[in-house]
Amino acid sequence: MLRDLGKEELKASIQTTEDNIGLAYIHAEECAKPQNQLHDEELQHEDDEVRDPEYVFQQRKPGEKVDDNDVLGIGSPGIIFDNALSAPEKWAEAQNKVMREHDEKQKENKEKKENA
């Protein structure tokens, strides 16, 4: 025996269909990716899950501009004159800049988590 669907059942059926269509588009995008891109995304996801967000040396994001001579965010190797002993003002200024950038990133990450 068949029966007519009520308004609520029709709305639920339409919503489920729309959700499935959205998932189908996402699935098609994922299936179109090459294997190496999937592998890179999996590694990045794992790193994002494990790495402490307060750890200073974060991996660079795609497209992030960083000086090629910079090593671990502490400057170019071989620079001996502008260090904490010979030029403490410059060193302190550079350290303050690094800490401000770090704090800004932390604030952005916190806001993203709160908005998610």
N, C-alpha and C positions, 0 to 999 in steps of 0.2 A: 504494500500500500504506500503510495506517495502522498506527501502533504505539501502545502504551500509554505514557503519560508516567511518568517515574520520580518519586520523592519530591522530589528536588532541583528538578526541572523544575516540579512542581506548586507548590512553595513560591515559586519565582521568579515564576511566573505570578500567584500570589495577591498577592505583594508589589508587582509591577508594577501590578496592578489597583488596589490600595489607594493607591499613589502617584498614579495617574492620577485617582482620585476626589478626592483632596486637591487636586490641581492644578485640577480642574474647579470646586471650590468657590471657590478663589482667583480663577480666571478669571471666574466669575460675579460676584464682588464688584467686580472691576475694571471689568467691562462695565456694571455698574449705576451707576457714578459719572458725574456730569455732566461735560461737557467742560471747564468752567472749573476744577473740582477737579483733573482730570487735568493741566491746564496748570500750576496752582499747584504740584502735587506734582513735576512735571518740573523746574520752575524751582528748587524747594527742593533737589531731588536734585543738580542741577547746581551749585548754590551750596555744598552740603555737600561735593561732590567737590573744588571749586576752592579754597574758603576755608581758609586755614591755621587749624588748631584753636587755635593759640596767639595768634591775632589777638584783641586785647582787645575790639573792638566787634563782637560776634557778633549775628546777627539774633535777635530775640525768638522764643521758642517759643510755640505757641498756648497760651493760658491763663496765660502767665507774667505775674506782677504786677510792674509797674514804675510808679514815680511818673510821672504825666502831665507834670509840670514838668521832669523830668530830661531833659537834652540830652546825648547821647553818653556817658551814664554819669558825667558830671562835675558834675551839679547843675543848678539852675535858673539861667536867664539873669538878669542884673541883680543877683545877690547879690555885693556887693563887700566885705562886712565880714569874712567868714570865709574868707580866702584864705591862701596860704602866707606872705605878708608880715605881715598884721595878726594872724593867729591860727595860728601854725605848729603848735601842738599839735593843734588840731581838724583842720587840713588833713592832718597826718601820720596821725592816727587814721582819717580817712576814706579816705586812700590805702591804709593797711594793710588796712582792711576790704575795699576793692575787690580788692586783691591776694590776700587770703585766699579770697574768693569765686572769683576766677579760678583759683587753685590747686586749689580743691575741684572745680571744673568739669573742669579738666584731668585730675585724678585719676579722676573718674567716667568721662570719655571713655576714658582708658587702660584702666580696668577693663572697660568695655563691649567694647573691642576685644579684650582678652585673653580674655574669656568667649565672644566670638563665634566 
